[in-house]
Amino acid sequence: MASECSSSGVSRTALPICINAGRPVSVCSDPPKQKSISDVRRTFCLVVTFDLLFISLLWIIELNGSGDVLQQLIEEVVHYDFHHSFFDIFLLALLRFGGLILSYAVFRVRHWAPIAMTTAVSCVFLIIKVTLSKLLSLGTFGYLLPIFSFVLAWVETWLLDCKVLPQEASDQAWFAGVVSGAERAPLLGPGPLSDGQFYSPPESVADSDDELEDKHEAEKDLLHHSP
């Protein structure tokens, strides 16, 4: 009997389902497969990449606004000054990007320790930078770069701790339950009822003969009693 197969539209993992006509739903023989990286983790990696690109863009705009870009780049990198340079904020974003992508995209860590470390380092450094340096006297970018770097670090922390890790833990438990249930449950439901279950025996031949003899006897009696 032909079966119609479909794939469950769940964000976790695709589970093949077989729906057999006249039979209960059953799991296909093909085992479900997990994605190499979840959608929510991929979104987190995009946010981390956006963090680096956005801080880099702000830094380039700041360099361009202060005069010749190459000259200002040499001034802030080669002649680095903690009190006036934004180069260290860019390096902080670069280190944050490298650490998080390496941990959560390459090694696919399922723990909050790496991002807790990067966020703590970012917060401590930015607080020291704003307190001891003279960035606030350098105009708008003296405010924007530290604030955006601080906010993006905490957005990444919130996204991982409140979205990525709980969602992946739920998906993992769901996937384990599906695989375990597929191994225990029968692949097919009860088959259709056989013809023998509706068998009706034919009429008895002996009963037919008896009725025929009774009929003949009745005809004979009728003939004997007729004038």
Disulfide bonds with the S-S distance in Angstrom:
Cys18-Cys28 2.12
